[in-house]
Amino acid sequence: MNTIPTIDLVDALASEYADKSPNEILALALNQEGEIAISFSGAEDVVLIDMASHLGKPFRVFSLDTGRLHTETYQFIEQVRKHYNIDIEICFPEAEIVQKLVTEKGFFSFYQDDHKECCGIRKVQPLRKKLATLDGWITGQRKDQSPGTRNEIPVIQHDVGFSGEAKQLIKYNPLANWSSADVWNYIRLMEIPYNPLHEKGFISIGCEPCTRPVLPNQHEREGRWWWEEATHKECGLHAGNIK
């Protein structure tokens, strides 16, 4: 079994694996020593879970519950848990911090301010707490998901945003080179679960107040935080993508 790659080896690994298949990148990640988990929320992540289940290696999965997800998303998470017979580690925001935000600004302050404060409390802080216990995480990011922030993501990278002084975090993006069509071809071929909201025009699905269906030929990220600048739509989970 390989050891966790040191930061000076990450770029070399990213170059070596740049054109390898998602299965090969995922196998590399799951072969690394230390605590590594798949971050699960959407269609891409279920593809990773399905691939991991066929690799025959033990793997961990975690998901963020912001308290503002669609009912369909909660049902989807439960469906995936049962379908693969896996534990999904659910991460919750700190109740006192959420209560303070809602008390001071109400339930929909992000429409007047921007989404960063709410996402910071409901998503980024719980993620940071989880990642502090891990040596690496596996995401479903794709280069074509957001033209302004994700078009240069490597298949393996040092996660600058969530690394701490005591530990360096490695981030794996096995689907970086895949398109949305590749993801959905896999989902249909393997007949794996997906969020039923996709059948209603939703493509990129986040919290209920901040997600809406997109029209034909709109980019998928246009359904997220539609009242803000179109090219910088990151919730903070992958804020390192913003230059």
C-alpha positions in Angstrom: 0.0 0.0 0.0 1.3 3.5 -0.8 1.8 6.1 1.8 0.0 9.4 1.7 1.8 11.5 -1.0 3.8 14.4 0.3 3.0 17.8 -1.1 6.1 17.8 -3.3 4.8 14.6 -4.9 1.3 15.8 -5.5 2.1 17.8 -8.7 4.0 14.8 -10.1 1.1 12.5 -9.3 -1.3 14.9 -10.9 0.8 15.0 -14.0 1.1 11.2 -14.1 -2.6 10.6 -13.6 -3.9 13.5 -15.7 -5.1 11.3 -18.5 -5.9 8.2 -16.5 -9.4 6.9 -16.0 -11.6 7.9 -13.0 -11.3 4.3 -11.8 -7.5 4.4 -11.8 -7.5 7.8 -9.9 -10.1 6.5 -7.4 -8.1 3.3 -6.9 -5.0 5.4 -6.2 -6.9 7.5 -3.6 -8.4 4.4 -1.9 -4.9 2.8 -1.8 -3.4 5.7 0.1 -2.8 5.2 3.8 -4.6 7.4 6.2 -8.2 8.5 6.5 -9.8 9.3 3.1 -13.5 9.7 2.3 -15.8 10.4 -0.6 -17.7 13.7 -0.3 -21.3 12.9 -1.4 -24.1 15.2 -2.4 -25.0 14.8 -6.1 -24.9 12.7 -9.3 -21.1 12.8 -9.7 -20.6 11.6 -6.2 -22.9 8.6 -6.6 -20.8 7.6 -9.7 -17.7 7.6 -7.4 -19.5 5.6 -4.8 -20.6 3.1 -7.4 -17.0 2.9 -8.8 -15.7 2.4 -5.3 -18.1 -0.4 -4.6 -16.8 -2.3 -7.6 -13.1 -1.8 -6.7 -13.7 -4.0 -3.7 -11.8 -1.7 -1.3 -13.2 -0.3 1.9 -14.2 3.3 1.6 -15.9 6.0 3.6 -18.6 8.5 2.6 -19.7 11.7 4.2 -22.4 14.2 3.4 -23.3 17.7 4.6 -26.8 18.4 5.9 -27.2 22.2 5.9 -30.8 21.9 7.2 -32.0 23.6 4.0 -32.0 20.7 1.5 -34.9 19.6 -0.6 -37.0 16.7 0.7 -36.0 14.8 -2.4 -32.3 15.2 -1.5 -32.8 13.7 1.9 -34.7 10.8 0.3 -31.9 10.4 -2.2 -29.3 10.2 0.5 -31.3 7.5 2.2 -31.7 5.6 -1.0 -28.0 5.6 -1.7 -27.3 4.4 1.9 -29.6 1.5 1.4 -28.7 0.7 -2.2 -25.0 0.3 -1.4 -25.5 -0.9 2.2 -23.0 1.8 3.4 -22.8 4.2 6.3 -23.0 7.8 5.3 -21.4 10.1 7.8 -23.7 13.1 8.1 -22.1 16.5 9.1 -24.3 19.1 10.6 -23.7 22.9 11.2 -23.4 24.2 14.8 -26.9 24.9 16.0 -26.0 28.0 18.0 -24.3 29.7 15.1 -27.3 28.9 12.8 -29.6 30.3 15.4 -27.6 33.5 15.8 -27.7 34.1 12.0 -31.4 33.5 11.7 -32.2 35.5 14.8 -30.2 38.5 13.5 -30.9 38.3 9.8 -33.8 36.0 9.2 -34.0 32.9 7.1 -33.2 34.5 3.7 -30.4 37.0 4.3 -28.4 35.6 1.4 -30.7 37.3 -1.1 -29.7 40.7 0.2 -26.1 40.0 1.2 -24.7 37.1 -0.7 -24.6 33.4 -0.1 -21.1 33.3 1.5 -22.1 33.9 5.1 -24.8 31.3 5.1 -22.8 28.8 3.2 -19.9 29.5 5.6 -22.0 28.5 8.5 -24.0 25.7 7.1 -21.5 24.1 4.8 -17.9 25.3 5.1 -17.5 25.1 8.9 -19.0 21.6 9.1 -16.8 20.5 6.2 -13.7 22.0 7.8 -14.5 20.1 11.0 -14.8 16.8 9.0 -11.7 17.4 6.9 -9.7 18.0 10.0 -10.1 14.3 10.8 -9.1 13.2 7.3 -5.9 13.0 5.3 -7.6 13.2 1.9 -11.0 13.6 0.3 -12.5 12.5 -3.0 -14.8 14.9 -4.8 -17.0 14.8 -7.9 -15.7 18.1 -9.3 -15.6 18.4 -13.1 -13.8 21.0 -15.2 -16.9 21.9 -17.2 -19.1 22.4 -14.1 -18.2 26.1 -13.8 -16.3 27.9 -16.6 -15.1 30.6 -14.2 -13.8 28.5 -11.3 -13.3 24.8 -12.2 -11.9 24.7 -15.7 -8.3 24.1 -14.5 -8.8 21.7 -11.7 -6.3 18.8 -11.6 -7.2 15.2 -10.9 -5.0 15.4 -7.7 -4.1 18.5 -5.7 -2.9 19.8 -2.4 -6.0 21.3 -0.8 -4.7 24.7 0.3 -8.0 25.9 1.6 -8.6 23.2 4.2 -5.0 22.1 5.1 -3.9 23.0 8.6 -0.5 23.7 10.1 -0.2 20.2 11.5 -1.5 18.3 8.4 -1.6 18.6 4.7 -4.8 17.5 3.0 -4.9 15.8 -0.4 -7.9 16.3 -2.7 -8.8 13.8 -5.5 -11.0 14.8 -8.4 -11.4 11.5 -10.4 -14.1 12.9 -12.7 -12.3 16.2 -13.5 -12.0 15.3 -17.2 -15.5 14.0 -17.5 -18.5 15.9 -19.0 -22.0 15.9 -17.7 -22.9 13.5 -20.5 -20.2 11.1 -19.3 -21.7 11.1 -15.8 -25.2 10.5 -17.0 -24.2 7.8 -19.5 -22.6 6.0 -16.6 -25.7 6.5 -14.4 -28.0 5.1 -17.1 -25.6 2.2 -18.0 -25.2 1.1 -14.4 -28.7 1.9 -13.3 -27.7 3.7 -10.2 -29.7 6.0 -8.0 -30.0 9.7 -8.7 -31.9 12.7 -7.2 -35.4 12.8 -8.7 -35.1 16.6 -8.9 -33.0 16.0 -12.1 -36.2 14.9 -13.8 -37.7 18.4 -13.0 -35.0 20.4 -14.7 -32.5 20.7 -11.8 -28.9 20.0 -12.8 -26.7 21.4 -10.0 -28.6 20.9 -6.8 -27.8 22.6 -3.5 -30.0 24.1 -0.8 -33.6 24.5 -1.6 -33.7 28.4 -1.4 -30.6 28.7 -3.6 -31.4 26.2 -6.3 -33.7 26.3 -9.3 -34.2 24.5 -12.6 -32.4 25.8 -15.6 -33.8 26.5 -19.0 -32.6 24.7 -22.2 -29.0 25.7 -23.1 -28.4 27.4 -19.8 -25.2 26.3 -18.0 -25.9 24.1 -15.0 -24.4 26.6 -12.5 -27.0 29.2 -13.6 -29.4 27.3 -11.4 -27.4 28.2 -8.3 -27.4 31.6 -6.6 -28.9 33.1 -9.8 -28.9 36.6 -8.2 -25.1 36.8 -8.1 -22.2 37.1 -10.5 -22.4 34.1 -12.9 -18.7 33.2 -13.2 -17.8 33.0 -9.5 -20.4 30.6 -8.1 -18.6 28.6 -5.4 -20.2 27.9 -2.0 -16.9 27.7 -0.2 -16.4 24.0 -0.3 -14.1 24.5 -3.4 -13.3 28.2 -2.9 -9.7 27.4 -3.8 -10.8 27.2 -7.4 -11.5 31.0 -7.5 -8.4 32.8 -8.7 
